[in-house]
Amino acid sequence: MSAEKPKPVTPIVDDLDPWYRRAGVVLLPDAPERAATALAGLRQPFAVSEARTALGSSRRVTVPLLELLDRRGRTRRGPDDRRVVRTTPPT
């Protein structure tokens, strides 16, 4: 009996930068919104390290997730690299 080769994992969130796909970051469809909700509970503005702790994740996953939230308009990155969660997403 031979073992089947595992199928490659395809990212479910489509707008991740290709570099992050090569790095193996895979997010479920509701991950960005769940992350934004969790991050809204932090003292604003927050640092990447605070986001990483709040999300219980690694920096390797947290940074691309924050960049995705920035692109979608759910967070805003300041000049000091700290972020704030926007209370209402852009339309």
C-alpha positions in Angstrom: 0.0 0.0 0.0 1.6 3.3 -1.1 0.9 6.6 0.7 -0.7 9.3 -1.4 1.2 12.5 -1.9 -0.4 15.4 0.1 -2.0 18.0 -2.0 -0.4 21.5 -1.8 -2.1 24.0 0.5 -3.6 26.9 -1.4 -4.0 30.2 0.5 -7.7 30.9 1.0 -7.2 34.7 1.3 -6.5 35.9 -2.2 -4.9 39.3 -1.7 -1.8 38.2 0.2 1.4 39.3 -1.3 3.1 36.5 -3.4 6.2 36.6 -1.1 4.0 35.6 1.9 2.5 32.7 -0.1 6.1 31.5 -0.8 6.7 31.9 3.0 3.8 29.5 3.6 1.4 31.9 5.3 -2.1 30.5 4.9 -5.2 32.4 6.3 -8.7 31.3 6.7 -11.4 33.5 5.1 -12.5 35.0 8.4 -9.0 35.5 9.8 -8.6 39.2 8.8 -12.0 40.2 10.4 -11.4 38.2 13.5 -7.9 39.7 13.8 -9.3 43.2 13.4 -11.8 42.5 16.2 -9.1 41.2 18.5 -6.8 44.1 17.7 -9.6 46.7 18.4 -9.4 45.6 22.0 -5.8 46.7 22.3 -4.7 50.2 23.5 -4.4 52.2 20.3 -2.0 52.7 18.6 -0.3 49.3 19.0 3.0 47.7 17.9 3.5 44.5 16.0 4.7 42.8 19.2 1.4 43.7 20.9 -0.6 42.4 17.9 1.5 39.2 17.9 0.7 38.6 21.5 -3.0 39.5 21.2 -3.4 37.1 18.2 -1.3 34.4 19.8 0.7 34.0 16.6 4.3 34.4 15.3 5.7 37.5 13.8 6.0 35.6 10.5 2.2 35.4 10.4 1.3 38.6 12.2 3.2 41.0 9.9 1.6 39.9 6.6 -1.8 39.8 8.3 -1.3 43.4 9.5 -0.2 44.4 6.0 -3.3 42.8 4.6 -5.5 44.7 7.1 -3.7 47.9 6.1 -4.4 47.3 2.4 -8.0 46.5 3.1 -8.4 49.7 5.2 -9.1 47.9 8.5 -6.0 49.3 10.1 -3.9 52.3 9.5 -0.1 52.2 9.8 1.5 55.3 11.3 4.9 56.8 10.6 6.3 55.0 13.7 5.0 51.6 12.4 2.4 51.5 15.1 -1.2 50.8 13.9 -4.7 51.8 14.8 -7.8 49.8 14.0 -10.4 51.8 12.1 -13.7 51.6 13.8 -15.6 51.5 10.5 -14.1 49.8 7.4 -13.9 51.9 4.3 -16.6 51.4 1.7 
